[in-house]
Amino acid sequence: MSSQEISPKQKANPDLSPLASLEFTRKNFDDPSLEWRRLFSEVLGTFLLVLVGAGAGVVNAVSNNAISRAAAVTAPGLMVLAIILFMGAISGAHLNPAVSIAFAVRGDFPWRRVPGYIVAQLVGATLACLLLWGMLGKVGMLGATEPGPGISAWQALLMEFVLTTGLVSTILGTASRAQNLGPISAFGVGAYIILAGLWSSPISGASMNPARSFGPDLVLWNFSNYWVYVVGPIAGALVAVGIAYILRGRGSGIEAAQGRLAEIIAEKSVQSDKSAGTT
């Protein structure tokens, strides 16, 4: 979900074809020495997302309902916006197993990196809920996402399916080279998350993210409805990939999906060399 920029390699070689540029991005992403930074980015990003997403319910429980539903659903969208802007270039800021799987199915992200990203996301979500538990106790169901009162598991699943189809369509669309939205993509994704929560959170909690739902369920050790928040979002993500193919053809969001960490480090190295040469 990172914003797209012109790489130093492209600046130095303006005649570099789009295909060669994408191959350059793939080779940079294959540098194993940088993988720990990307995984740490996913842990930190998902930790922050779940901290505010689940934290709203916890804080509401200990503050006599001081957190309104509008505030509770707005906070995660704004946090995602901030995360994409401040470290999306490191790992792509997936923050969501459904997004990682969608990028891989789309051909913009290598399948062999998907397990590591998903584990990092689940770890980040769990750490956020452990922190909330340690600070405020096991209150407010630790912000767990559950079907609303009178809502069946299948109704909640269908809602998560529809919401995630829209979310991943937004992510894939703004990540596409054809759109070339750059940092504006963060506003589109954040706005969608807020909008989805405003109208649908009473039905399913508007999770759209298996990691977001995993953290509270693990700490509470209650996975009775967790399948809803795995099947719905992943199925929605796969449908979104199909929609993206119909609209734009094959994948073209490699830089957004994989980040630009190697290029950032190379750019800093060039700047350091230039500074050393002028002294």
N, C-alpha and C positions, 0 to 999 in steps of 0.2 A: 504493500500500500504506500510505498515511499513515493515522493514526488520525483519527477523525471528531470534530469539536467544533462547538459552536454558534457561528456567525459573529457579529461585532459588528452586522452588518446585521440578523440575526435577533433579537439581543437588543434592538435598538432598535425592531424591528417584530415583536413576538411573534405578530401575526396574519398574518405573511407565509406564504403557502401553500407547501407543499413544492415545487410546480412553479416558483413565483417564486424560491424560494431556490436551486434548481438553475440557473435562468437567470442569477441573480446570480453564481453560481460560474463559469458559462461565460464571462460578460462579463469578470470579473476575470482569468480565465486567458488571455483574448485580448490582454492588455496586452503589446505586444512589448518594452517597456522592461525587463520582468522576465524575459524568456526566457533571457538569459545566466546568470542565477542558477540557473534550473532545470537548464540544461544542465551548468553547473559541478557542481551537486549530483549529477547522474547520472554525470559523469566521476569525481568523488571517491568516490561510493558504490561504483561498480563497481571502481574501483582498489583500495579497501580489501577488497572481497569477494574479488577475484582474488588479491590479495596474500596472504591467509591460505589461500585454497583451493589455489592453485598453490604457494604458499610452503611448505606442509607437505611436499610431495614433495621440494622443493629442500633444505630444511633437513634432512629425513630422510637425504638422500644425503650430506650433508657432516658429519653427526653420528653416523655409525655406527648408523643406524636407531633413533635416539632417539625418533622420533615414531611412536606407535602408530597403527594404522588407526582406532581409535575416536577418538583425538584429532584426526586428520586430517579426519574427517568431521564432528566436532563444531564445530570452529573456524568453518567457513563459516556454519553455522546461528546461532551466537552473534553473529557479525559482522553478519549480516542483521538479527537482532533489534535490535542496537544502532543500526544505520543507520536503520531505520524509526523508532525512538524519537527519535533526535536530529536527523534532518533529513527525515523522511518528509513533513512538512507543506510542504516547499519544492517538491519535484518530484513527489511521490507515491512516491519510492524504488522505481522499477521495477527497475533494475539488470539487466535481462534483456530482450532483444528479444522473446522469446516472451510476456512479460508485457505489454509495450507493445502488441503486436499484439492480444493477447486483450482488453485494455481498449478498444482501438479497435473491434474487431469487436462487442464488447458494447455499444458506444455511449456509453461513459463517458469516452472520450478522443478528441480530434479527430485524424483521419487525417493532416492536414497537419503535425502535430507528431511523428509517428512516425519519419520519417527522421532528424530532428535528435536524437531520443532514442537511436535505435539507433547512430548515429555516435558520440555521446558515450559510450555504453556500450562500444563497441569500442575507442575511444581509451583509456578508463580501464583496460580489461583489458590492452591492449598496454603502457601505461606501467608497470603493476604487474610485468609479465614482464620488461620492460627493466630495471627496478630490481633484480629478483632476479638477472638475468644479470650486471648490473654489480657487485653485491655478492658473489655466491657462484659465478658462472660458469654455464655451460650444463651443469648437472648435474641428475640426477633428471628428465630430459626436461622441465625447467621446469614440472613439475606438469601436463603435458599429459594430457588425458582420452583414453584409448584403450580399445578392447575388451580384456577380460581374456584371460589365456592360455587358449587353446582355445575362445574365444568368437568367433563369426563377427560380421561387421559388422551383419548383419540381426538377430541376437540382441541385440546392443547397442542397435540402433535401437529394437527393440520395447521394451526395458527403459526407454530414455529416453522413449519415447512414454507408457508407463504411469506412470512417475514424474512426468513433467511434467503429465499429466492431473490427478494428485492434487495437485501443488503449486499449479497455477493454480486448481483448484477451491477449494483452501484460501484462496488470495488473494482470489478473487472472492467467496467466501462471507463472509469476515471483512470485506470492504470494503462489503458490502451494507448499506444503511440498515436493512433488516429485522433484521439481526443486532445492529447498534449495539454492537459490542464495544469500540470505542475503542482505547486502547493495548494491550489484551489481544491484539489481532490480531497484533501483532509476535511475541508468544510462540507463537502458533499456527503462523505461517509458519516461524519459526526452528526450532521443534520438529519440524515436518514435514521440513525439510531434513536435520536430524540423523538422524531416524528412517530416511529414505530412504537416506542414506549408510551407515548401520550395516548394513543388510541387503543392499544392492545394489551397493555400490561395487566389489566384485571383478568384477562383470559388465561395467559400462560406465564406471565412474568416478563415476556419479551426478552428472553435470554439470547437466542440466535447464536449461541456459543456453548459447545459442550464443555469447554474449560471453565467458563463462568459458572455453570451449574455443578461442575465436579467438585470444586473447592468446598462449598458448604455441605454437600452431601457426604463427602469423605469425612470431614471433621465431625459431623453429626452421626456418621455411620448409618445413613438412611438413603438407600439407593432405590427405593420403591418406585419412584417415577423418573429416575434418571434416564431410562431408555427413551422417554419422550424427547429429551433434550440432546440425545445423540442421533436418533433416527430422523427426527424432523429437520434439524439444521443441515445434516449431511445430505439428506435427500434434496433439500432445497438448494444447497450449493451445487449439486450435480445438475439440477435443472437449469440453474443460472449459467453454468458452463455451456449447456446446449443453446440457451438463448444468446449468449455471447457469440457462439459460432454462427448462428443464423444471422445475427446483426453485422458481425465484423470479420467472419472467417476465422482462420487459425489464430492462435495466441500471438500477441504482440506487446506484452507487458512484462518482459523479462527484467528490465531494470527496476520496475516497481516491485516485482515479486521477490527479487533477490537482493535488493539494496545495492549500494555503491561503496561498500566499506574499503575494498582493495583500491579503488580509484581515489578515495578520500586520503588514504594513507600515502599513496603514491604522490598525490598532489602536495601533501604536507612535506614529503621528502624533497620534492623539487623546490619548494619554497625555502626550505632549510638550506639546501645547497646554494641557492641564489643569495641568501642572506650571508652565508659563510664566504661566498665569493666576493661580496662587496666590502667585507671587513678586512 
